Amino acid sequence: MATLTKITAQRRNQERVNIFLDGEYSFSLSLVTAASLRVGQTLDEAQLAELRVEDDYERAKESALTFIAYRPRSMSEVRRKLHDKAFDEATVERVIQRLSELQLVDDAAFARYWMEQREAFRPRSQTALRQELAQKGVGREVVDEVLGELDERDSAVRAAERKAAQWANLPQEEFNQKVGAFLQRRGFNYAIIRTAVATLWEEHGQPNNY
């Protein structure tokens, strides 16, 4: 058993306190974890261990919240971040579960966000999007569901819109080759490329450049 003799606020982090047992510094805790503690109470080994577990959870949760504040993240990205910070598996899964309950981490919402961002700023093929989402750790079923909403032909047209305008004065054959090669590099398949190139030529090509 140990007696809690002092609780002091940390100077550099006002969200944490220092815990003194039997007159000596022992460890630090988050304010949330330390809220129920009182100077003079006695703590056994099981209680001390539980305090450390709860503190790890609070620290991991805060780390995860900071990580997802910049942009939505997949569950796998959050897991990887917490593992990199050396939190144990039980703590990581507890944080993931809590964030999921709060709908702060949701792979379907993340995949939809990722697709919409790509569509808005850098359209690409379903194949390319699948690869990117797989790298983010999003499951296949979720990816299939979200990408099922994507009009890939429209994505291809928008992806090459600027290039098509740039090459509008080229002969049709050269226009087709350049736009087709550009879309191929974006991962679009032949059927989509053929349809998109025809649409773009109709919109941008010069009638006398056959």
Secondary structure, DSSP 8 states (H G I E B T S, - for coil): -EEEEEEEE-SS-TTEEEEEETTEEEEEEEHHHHTT--TT-EE-HHHHHHHHHHHHHHHHHHHHHHHHHSS---HHHHHHHHHHTT--HHHHHHHHHHHHHTTSS-HHHHHHHHHHHHHHHS---HHHHHHHHHHTT--HHHHHHHHTT--HHHHHHHHTHHHHHHTTTS-HHHHHHHHHHHHHHTT--HHHHHHHHHHHHHHH--TT--
